[in-house]
Amino acid sequence: MWKAGNFLFRSKSIYRFPIRLFAGSQDTVEGSILEQLRGVEGVNVSKLSSKCTFKEIGLDSLAQIEMYSSLEDKFKITLSDEDTDGVKSVPDLVKIILSKL
């Protein structure tokens, strides 16, 4: 039995099964978001937590858009404007990203 792409070959039968490029847990996604936020200039790192709002830490809208772009690349997802319109905190963003994985 061997794997090629997303096919599993076994003798003469072929079984097709889906492959997830990234199987993310809430902790993994949350950690990635916090890591991104630590690198943003102007963010109050002392107030950074898994429950913080973007307003509390001083994240402006331009930095927020840059963070979304970076997270899209990292998780290989697409975040539309509709997805991100109501995002005001780390838990909101975690929920959106997990729904896209």
N, CA, C and O atoms as CSV, one atom per row, in Angstrom:
chain,resi,resn,atom,element,x,y,z
A,1,MET,N,N,0.848,-1.175,0.000
A,1,MET,CA,C,0.000,0.000,0.000
A,1,MET,C,C,0.897,1.243,0.000
A,1,MET,O,O,1.820,1.333,0.810
A,2,TRP,N,N,0.641,2.188,-0.886
A,2,TRP,CA,C,1.407,3.428,-0.927
A,2,TRP,C,C,0.504,4.576,-1.327
A,2,TRP,O,O,-0.583,4.382,-1.871
A,3,LYS,N,N,0.983,5.777,-1.043
A,3,LYS,CA,C,0.188,6.970,-1.252
A,3,LYS,C,C,0.809,7.819,-2.360
A,3,LYS,O,O,2.021,8.029,-2.380
A,4,ALA,N,N,-0.006,8.294,-3.260
A,4,ALA,CA,C,0.441,9.213,-4.309
A,4,ALA,C,C,-0.596,10.313,-4.420
A,4,ALA,O,O,-1.733,10.057,-4.817
A,5,GLY,N,N,-0.219,11.526,-4.076
A,5,GLY,CA,C,-1.186,12.617,-4.080
A,5,GLY,C,C,-2.232,12.360,-3.022
A,5,GLY,O,O,-1.911,12.170,-1.849
A,6,ASN,N,N,-3.476,12.356,-3.434
A,6,ASN,CA,C,-4.518,12.040,-2.470
A,6,ASN,C,C,-5.222,10.735,-2.857
A,6,ASN,O,O,-6.418,10.568,-2.617
A,7,PHE,N,N,-4.473,9.828,-3.452
A,7,PHE,CA,C,-4.975,8.499,-3.767
A,7,PHE,C,C,-4.231,7.468,-2.943
A,7,PHE,O,O,-3.038,7.619,-2.678
A,8,LEU,N,N,-4.906,6.457,-2.551
A,8,LEU,CA,C,-4.293,5.357,-1.828
A,8,LEU,C,C,-4.450,4.129,-2.717
A,8,LEU,O,O,-5.566,3.709,-3.023
A,9,PHE,N,N,-3.328,3.562,-3.124
A,9,PHE,CA,C,-3.365,2.407,-4.015
A,9,PHE,C,C,-3.178,1.141,-3.188
A,9,PHE,O,O,-2.260,1.040,-2.374
A,10,ARG,N,N,-4.049,0.202,-3.408
A,10,ARG,CA,C,-3.961,-1.065,-2.697
A,10,ARG,C,C,-4.320,-2.157,-3.702
A,10,ARG,O,O,-5.454,-2.238,-4.174
A,11,SER,N,N,-3.361,-2.969,-4.010
A,11,SER,CA,C,-3.488,-3.979,-5.058
A,11,SER,C,C,-4.086,-3.327,-6.298
A,11,SER,O,O,-3.496,-2.377,-6.813
A,12,LYS,N,N,-5.218,-3.786,-6.797
A,12,LYS,CA,C,-5.797,-3.208,-8.010
A,12,LYS,C,C,-6.903,-2.203,-7.716
A,12,LYS,O,O,-7.443,-1.590,-8.637
A,13,SER,N,N,-7.240,-2.030,-6.454
A,13,SER,CA,C,-8.301,-1.091,-6.086
A,13,SER,C,C,-7.704,0.269,-5.761
A,13,SER,O,O,-6.598,0.365,-5.232
A,14,ILE,N,N,-8.441,1.301,-6.081
A,14,ILE,CA,C,-8.001,2.660,-5.768
A,14,ILE,C,C,-9.028,3.276,-4.827
A,14,ILE,O,O,-10.225,3.280,-5.112
A,15,TYR,N,N,-8.549,3.791,-3.714
A,15,TYR,CA,C,-9.403,4.464,-2.746
A,15,TYR,C,C,-9.030,5.935,-2.733
A,15,TYR,O,O,-7.857,6.279,-2.590
A,16,ARG,N,N,-10.009,6.796,-2.882
A,16,ARG,CA,C,-9.757,8.237,-2.859
A,16,ARG,C,C,-10.224,8.787,-1.511
A,16,ARG,O,O,-11.316,8.471,-1.037
A,17,PHE,N,N,-9.379,9.611,-0.912
A,17,PHE,CA,C,-9.750,10.215,0.361
A,17,PHE,C,C,-9.222,11.639,0.391
A,17,PHE,O,O,-8.193,11.927,-0.221
A,18,PRO,N,N,-9.904,12.530,1.089
A,18,PRO,CA,C,-9.474,13.938,1.128
A,18,PRO,C,C,-8.256,14.128,2.020
A,18,PRO,O,O,-8.080,13.431,3.020
A,19,ILE,N,N,-7.430,15.074,1.641
A,19,ILE,CA,C,-6.264,15.442,2.453
A,19,ILE,C,C,-6.428,16.898,2.861
A,19,ILE,O,O,-6.695,17.756,2.019
A,20,ARG,N,N,-6.272,17.171,4.116
A,20,ARG,CA,C,-6.274,18.552,4.588
A,20,ARG,C,C,-4.834,19.022,4.625
A,20,ARG,O,O,-3.971,18.360,5.201
A,21,LEU,N,N,-4.579,20.161,4.013
A,21,LEU,CA,C,-3.224,20.696,4.028
A,21,LEU,C,C,-2.844,21.170,5.420
A,21,LEU,O,O,-1.681,21.093,5.817
A,22,PHE,N,N,-3.831,21.660,6.157
A,22,PHE,CA,C,-3.564,22.116,7.515
A,22,PHE,C,C,-4.744,21.748,8.385
A,22,PHE,O,O,-5.846,22.263,8.198
A,23,ALA,N,N,-4.520,20.871,9.323
A,23,ALA,CA,C,-5.584,20.509,10.264
A,23,ALA,C,C,-5.323,21.306,11.531
A,23,ALA,O,O,-4.549,20.884,12.390
A,24,GLY,N,N,-5.960,22.445,11.644
A,24,GLY,CA,C,-5.661,23.354,12.741
A,24,GLY,C,C,-6.552,23.161,13.942
A,24,GLY,O,O,-7.755,22.935,13.819
A,25,SER,N,N,-5.948,23.254,15.091
A,25,SER,CA,C,-6.723,23.252,16.322
A,25,SER,C,C,-6.888,24.702,16.764
A,25,SER,O,O,-6.225,25.600,16.243
A,26,GLN,N,N,-7.757,24.913,17.707
A,26,GLN,CA,C,-7.983,26.269,18.204
A,26,GLN,C,C,-6.698,26.842,18.787
A,26,GLN,O,O,-6.393,28.014,18.567
A,27,ASP,N,N,-5.941,26.036,19.527
A,27,ASP,CA,C,-4.697,26.519,20.130
A,27,ASP,C,C,-3.667,26.909,19.077
A,27,ASP,O,O,-2.958,27.902,19.239
A,28,THR,N,N,-3.583,26.136,18.004
A,28,THR,CA,C,-2.631,26.433,16.933
A,28,THR,C,C,-2.985,27.743,16.231
A,28,THR,O,O,-2.121,28.585,15.987
A,29,VAL,N,N,-4.257,27.899,15.915
A,29,VAL,CA,C,-4.716,29.114,15.231
A,29,VAL,C,C,-4.525,30.322,16.139
A,29,VAL,O,O,-4.025,31.361,15.708
A,30,GLU,N,N,-4.926,30.176,17.391
A,30,GLU,CA,C,-4.790,31.269,18.362
A,30,GLU,C,C,-3.324,31.667,18.530
A,30,GLU,O,O,-3.002,32.855,18.562
A,31,GLY,N,N,-2.446,30.687,18.637
A,31,GLY,CA,C,-1.015,30.959,18.773
A,31,GLY,C,C,-0.450,31.691,17.574
A,31,GLY,O,O,0.386,32.582,17.723
A,32,SER,N,N,-0.903,31.319,16.381
A,32,SER,CA,C,-0.443,31.986,15.157
A,32,SER,C,C,-0.900,33.442,15.110
A,32,SER,O,O,-0.149,34.325,14.697
A,33,ILE,N,N,-2.132,33.680,15.535
A,33,ILE,CA,C,-2.653,35.050,15.560
A,33,ILE,C,C,-1.867,35.891,16.556
A,33,ILE,O,O,-1.461,37.010,16.243
A,34,LEU,N,N,-1.650,35.359,17.749
A,34,LEU,CA,C,-0.898,36.099,18.765
A,34,LEU,C,C,0.537,36.357,18.316
A,34,LEU,O,O,1.095,37.422,18.580
A,35,GLU,N,N,1.127,35.378,17.637
A,35,GLU,CA,C,2.493,35.551,17.110
A,35,GLU,C,C,2.523,36.693,16.085
A,35,GLU,O,O,3.438,37.517,16.092
A,36,GLN,N,N,1.514,36.732,15.205
A,36,GLN,CA,C,1.423,37.816,14.225
A,36,GLN,C,C,1.285,39.168,14.922
A,36,GLN,O,O,1.940,40.139,14.545
A,37,LEU,N,N,0.432,39.220,15.936
A,37,LEU,CA,C,0.185,40.482,16.643
A,37,LEU,C,C,1.422,40.972,17.385
A,37,LEU,O,O,1.635,42.180,17.488
A,38,ARG,N,N,2.238,40.064,17.903
A,38,ARG,CA,C,3.465,40.472,18.605
A,38,ARG,C,C,4.432,41.205,17.680
A,38,ARG,O,O,5.227,42.031,18.128
A,39,GLY,N,N,4.356,40.895,16.388
A,39,GLY,CA,C,5.264,41.513,15.423
A,39,GLY,C,C,4.767,42.819,14.829
A,39,GLY,O,O,5.477,43.453,14.048
A,40,VAL,N,N,3.561,43.226,15.187
A,40,VAL,CA,C,2.979,44.456,14.617
A,40,VAL,C,C,3.405,45.659,15.442
A,40,VAL,O,O,3.248,45.689,16.662
A,41,GLU,N,N,3.948,46.651,14.742
A,41,GLU,CA,C,4.376,47.872,15.422
A,41,GLU,C,C,3.166,48.624,15.957
A,41,GLU,O,O,2.152,48.752,15.272
A,42,GLY,N,N,3.277,49.117,17.179
A,42,GLY,CA,C,2.210,49.882,17.791
A,42,GLY,C,C,1.251,49.070,18.647
A,42,GLY,O,O,0.394,49.634,19.329
A,43,VAL,N,N,1.390,47.744,18.616
A,43,VAL,CA,C,0.517,46.892,19.428
A,43,VAL,C,C,1.045,46.850,20.856
A,43,VAL,O,O,2.239,46.655,21.082
A,44,ASN,N,N,0.150,47.035,21.809
A,44,ASN,CA,C,0.510,46.983,23.220
A,44,ASN,C,C,0.616,45.512,23.624
A,44,ASN,O,O,-0.386,44.880,23.956
A,45,VAL,N,N,1.831,44.978,23.592
A,45,VAL,CA,C,2.080,43.560,23.839
A,45,VAL,C,C,1.715,43.157,25.266
A,45,VAL,O,O,1.345,42.008,25.507
A,46,SER,N,N,1.814,44.088,26.212
A,46,SER,CA,C,1.496,43.755,27.603
A,46,SER,C,C,0.008,43.424,27.790
A,46,SER,O,O,-0.348,42.725,28.739
A,47,LYS,N,N,-0.861,43.913,26.903
A,47,LYS,CA,C,-2.292,43.623,26.994
A,47,LYS,C,C,-2.719,42.483,26.070
A,47,LYS,O,O,-3.898,42.133,26.020
A,48,LEU,N,N,-1.771,41.909,25.347
A,48,LEU,CA,C,-2.056,40.850,24.387
A,48,LEU,C,C,-2.417,39.556,25.108
A,48,LEU,O,O,-1.661,39.066,25.946
A,49,SER,N,N,-3.588,39.008,24.766
A,49,SER,CA,C,-4.034,37.736,25.348
A,49,SER,C,C,-4.962,37.045,24.362
A,49,SER,O,O,-5.302,37.603,23.319
A,50,SER,N,N,-5.362,35.847,24.694
A,50,SER,CA,C,-6.248,35.093,23.806
A,50,SER,C,C,-7.670,35.631,23.807
A,50,SER,O,O,-8.478,35.218,22.975
A,51,LYS,N,N,-7.996,36.535,24.710
A,51,LYS,CA,C,-9.349,37.102,24.803
A,51,LYS,C,C,-9.406,38.594,24.477
A,51,LYS,O,O,-10.474,39.197,24.576
A,52,CYS,N,N,-8.293,39.197,24.094
A,52,CYS,CA,C,-8.243,40.649,23.906
A,52,CYS,C,C,-8.960,41.101,22.634
A,52,CYS,O,O,-9.097,40.347,21.670
A,53,THR,N,N,-9.409,42.351,22.662
A,53,THR,CA,C,-9.981,42.968,21.467
A,53,THR,C,C,-8.872,43.741,20.760
A,53,THR,O,O,-7.858,44.088,21.366
A,54,PHE,N,N,-9.072,44.001,19.491
A,54,PHE,CA,C,-8.065,44.732,18.725
A,54,PHE,C,C,-7.960,46.174,19.202
A,54,PHE,O,O,-6.888,46.775,19.138
A,55,LYS,N,N,-9.061,46.726,19.675
A,55,LYS,CA,C,-9.048,48.098,20.190
A,55,LYS,C,C,-8.193,48.196,21.465
A,55,LYS,O,O,-7.440,49.154,21.638
A,56,GLU,N,N,-8.317,47.196,22.355
A,56,GLU,CA,C,-7.550,47.178,23.611
A,56,GLU,C,C,-6.039,47.200,23.374
A,56,GLU,O,O,-5.293,47.827,24.127
A,57,ILE,N,N,-5.601,46.512,22.326
A,57,ILE,CA,C,-4.150,46.417,22.090
A,57,ILE,C,C,-3.641,47.478,21.124
A,57,ILE,O,O,-2.440,47.553,20.866
A,58,GLY,N,N,-4.545,48.303,20.583
A,58,GLY,CA,C,-4.132,49.397,19.713
A,58,GLY,C,C,-3.847,48.991,18.277
A,58,GLY,O,O,-3.012,49.612,17.618
A,59,LEU,N,N,-4.517,47.971,17.782
A,59,LEU,CA,C,-4.331,47.522,16.400
A,59,LEU,C,C,-5.189,48.376,15.473
A,59,LEU,O,O,-6.414,48.392,15.591
A,60,ASP,N,N,-4.539,49.087,14.549
A,60,ASP,CA,C,-5.306,49.927,13.622
A,60,ASP,C,C,-5.787,49.108,12.418
A,60,ASP,O,O,-5.380,47.960,12.235
A,61,SER,N,N,-6.640,49.698,11.618
A,61,SER,CA,C,-7.281,48.965,10.519
A,61,SER,C,C,-6.287,48.514,9.449
A,61,SER,O,O,-6.448,47.429,8.891
A,62,LEU,N,N,-5.270,49.311,9.152
A,62,LEU,CA,C,-4.275,48.913,8.153
A,62,LEU,C,C,-3.481,47.702,8.639
A,62,LEU,O,O,-3.242,46.766,7.875
A,63,ALA,N,N,-3.078,47.720,9.890
A,63,ALA,CA,C,-2.342,46.585,10.461
A,63,ALA,C,C,-3.225,45.344,10.497
A,63,ALA,O,O,-2.744,44.224,10.322
A,64,GLN,N,N,-4.502,45.548,10.723
A,64,GLN,CA,C,-5.451,44.436,10.745
A,64,GLN,C,C,-5.523,43.769,9.361
A,64,GLN,O,O,-5.520,42.541,9.264
A,65,ILE,N,N,-5.586,44.559,8.319
A,65,ILE,CA,C,-5.638,44.028,6.950
A,65,ILE,C,C,-4.350,43.282,6.617
A,65,ILE,O,O,-4.396,42.213,6.009
A,66,GLU,N,N,-3.213,43.830,7.005
A,66,GLU,CA,C,-1.934,43.157,6.775
A,66,GLU,C,C,-1.879,41.825,7.512
A,66,GLU,O,O,-1.360,40.840,6.988
A,67,MET,N,N,-2.417,41.799,8.728
A,67,MET,CA,C,-2.440,40.564,9.500
A,67,MET,C,C,-3.324,39.526,8.808
A,67,MET,O,O,-2.952,38.355,8.728
A,68,TYR,N,N,-4.484,39.939,8.311
A,68,TYR,CA,C,-5.368,39.017,7.597
A,68,TYR,C,C,-4.651,38.396,6.406
A,68,TYR,O,O,-4.747,37.191,6.174
A,69,SER,N,N,-3.937,39.217,5.659
A,69,SER,CA,C,-3.209,38.738,4.488
A,69,SER,C,C,-2.148,37.709,4.883
A,69,SER,O,O,-2.004,36.672,4.236
A,70,SER,N,N,-1.432,38.003,5.920
A,70,SER,CA,C,-0.402,37.090,6.406
A,70,SER,C,C,-1.003,35.765,6.886
A,70,SER,O,O,-0.444,34.699,6.630
A,71,LEU,N,N,-2.132,35.832,7.577
A,71,LEU,CA,C,-2.800,34.621,8.060
A,71,LEU,C,C,-3.384,33.807,6.902
A,71,LEU,O,O,-3.411,32.577,6.955
A,72,GLU,N,N,-3.849,34.493,5.859
A,72,GLU,CA,C,-4.332,33.785,4.667
A,72,GLU,C,C,-3.210,32.950,4.062
A,72,GLU,O,O,-3.416,31.794,3.692
A,73,ASP,N,N,-2.018,33.546,3.963
A,73,ASP,CA,C,-0.865,32.830,3.419
A,73,ASP,C,C,-0.478,31.651,4.300
A,73,ASP,O,O,-0.197,30.560,3.804
A,74,LYS,N,N,-0.465,31.876,5.595
A,74,LYS,CA,C,-0.048,30.832,6.531
A,74,LYS,C,C,-0.982,29.627,6.506
A,74,LYS,O,O,-0.525,28.484,6.480
A,75,PHE,N,N,-2.294,29.883,6.514
A,75,PHE,CA,C,-3.265,28.799,6.600
A,75,PHE,C,C,-3.818,28.368,5.242
A,75,PHE,O,O,-4.629,27.445,5.166
A,76,LYS,N,N,-3.379,29.036,4.165
A,76,LYS,CA,C,-3.833,28.712,2.810
A,76,LYS,C,C,-5.357,28.802,2.693
A,76,LYS,O,O,-6.019,27.891,2.196
A,77,ILE,N,N,-5.890,29.933,3.171
A,77,ILE,CA,C,-7.327,30.201,3.114
A,77,ILE,C,C,-7.554,31.567,2.485
A,77,ILE,O,O,-6.605,32.305,2.222
A,78,THR,N,N,-8.809,31.896,2.246
A,78,THR,CA,C,-9.170,33.226,1.752
A,78,THR,C,C,-10.184,33.830,2.715
A,78,THR,O,O,-11.214,33.228,3.018
A,79,LEU,N,N,-9.875,35.015,3.183
A,79,LEU,CA,C,-10.776,35.745,4.075
A,79,LEU,C,C,-11.382,36.899,3.287
A,79,LEU,O,O,-10.671,37.814,2.873
A,80,SER,N,N,-12.685,36.856,3.082
A,80,SER,CA,C,-13.353,37.924,2.337
A,80,SER,C,C,-13.678,39.078,3.280
A,80,SER,O,O,-13.563,38.956,4.499
A,81,ASP,N,N,-14.083,40.193,2.693
A,81,ASP,CA,C,-14.490,41.343,3.503
A,81,ASP,C,C,-15.687,40.992,4.382
A,81,ASP,O,O,-15.790,41.452,5.519
A,82,GLU,N,N,-16.586,40.177,3.847
A,82,GLU,CA,C,-17.758,39.759,4.624
A,82,GLU,C,C,-17.346,38.933,5.852
A,82,GLU,O,O,-17.954,39.032,6.918
A,83,ASP,N,N,-16.296,38.115,5.673
A,83,ASP,CA,C,-15.804,37.296,6.788
A,83,ASP,C,C,-15.240,38.157,7.907
A,83,ASP,O,O,-15.458,37.884,9.087
A,84,THR,N,N,-14.515,39.196,7.524
A,84,THR,CA,C,-13.761,39.973,8.507
A,84,THR,C,C,-14.475,41.235,8.997
A,84,THR,O,O,-13.957,41.929,9.872
A,85,ASP,N,N,-15.646,41.542,8.452
A,85,ASP,CA,C,-16.356,42.764,8.844
A,85,ASP,C,C,-16.635,42.852,10.342
A,85,ASP,O,O,-16.421,43.909,10.934
A,86,GLY,N,N,-17.095,41.796,10.960
A,86,GLY,CA,C,-17.465,41.844,12.368
A,86,GLY,C,C,-16.371,41.430,13.329
A,86,GLY,O,O,-16.616,41.308,14.529
A,87,VAL,N,N,-15.161,41.210,12.819
A,87,VAL,CA,C,-14.064,40.734,13.672
A,87,VAL,C,C,-13.510,41.893,14.497
A,87,VAL,O,O,-13.004,42.879,13.961
A,88,LYS,N,N,-13.620,41.744,15.815
A,88,LYS,CA,C,-13.144,42.796,16.712
A,88,LYS,C,C,-12.199,42.270,17.783
A,88,LYS,O,O,-11.658,43.043,18.573
A,89,SER,N,N,-11.998,40.948,17.811
A,89,SER,CA,C,-11.152,40.366,18.855
A,89,SER,C,C,-10.469,39.101,18.349
A,89,SER,O,O,-10.794,38.583,17.281
A,90,VAL,N,N,-9.526,38.625,19.133
A,90,VAL,CA,C,-8.814,37.394,18.795
A,90,VAL,C,C,-9.784,36.205,18.711
A,90,VAL,O,O,-9.705,35.445,17.746
A,91,PRO,N,N,-10.702,36.009,19.682
A,91,PRO,CA,C,-11.630,34.880,19.561
A,91,PRO,C,C,-12.503,34.929,18.303
A,91,PRO,O,O,-12.812,33.888,17.723
A,92,ASP,N,N,-12.900,36.131,17.882
A,92,ASP,CA,C,-13.671,36.271,16.638
A,92,ASP,C,C,-12.869,35.765,15.447
A,92,ASP,O,O,-13.386,35.030,14.605
A,93,LEU,N,N,-11.611,36.162,15.384
A,93,LEU,CA,C,-10.748,35.778,14.268
A,93,LEU,C,C,-10.454,34.281,14.290
A,93,LEU,O,O,-10.416,33.643,13.238
A,94,VAL,N,N,-10.248,33.724,15.462
A,94,VAL,CA,C,-10.014,32.271,15.583
A,94,VAL,C,C,-11.216,31.516,15.021
A,94,VAL,O,O,-11.051,30.559,14.265
A,95,LYS,N,N,-12.404,31.935,15.383
A,95,LYS,CA,C,-13.631,31.284,14.939
A,95,LYS,C,C,-13.748,31.312,13.409
A,95,LYS,O,O,-14.107,30.309,12.793
A,96,ILE,N,N,-13.445,32.458,12.807
A,96,ILE,CA,C,-13.520,32.602,11.348
A,96,ILE,C,C,-12.503,31.691,10.667
A,96,ILE,O,O,-12.837,30.997,9.707
A,97,ILE,N,N,-11.272,31.688,11.154
A,97,ILE,CA,C,-10.216,30.870,10.530
A,97,ILE,C,C,-10.543,29.394,10.655
A,97,ILE,O,O,-10.388,28.645,9.690
A,98,LEU,N,N,-10.991,28.960,11.824
A,98,LEU,CA,C,-11.338,27.546,12.002
A,98,LEU,C,C,-12.480,27.132,11.073
A,98,LEU,O,O,-12.511,25.991,10.613
A,99,SER,N,N,-13.407,28.029,10.793
A,99,SER,CA,C,-14.503,27.694,9.884
A,99,SER,C,C,-14.015,27.538,8.445
A,99,SER,O,O,-14.664,26.878,7.633
A,100,LYS,N,N,-12.869,28.146,8.132
A,100,LYS,CA,C,-12.320,28.080,6.769
A,100,LYS,C,C,-11.406,26.866,6.543
A,100,LYS,O,O,-11.124,26.503,5.401
A,101,LEU,N,N,-10.956,26.256,7.609
A,101,LEU,CA,C,-10.034,25.117,7.482
A,101,LEU,C,C,-10.772,23.837,7.173
A,101,LEU,O,O,-10.150,22.784,7.034
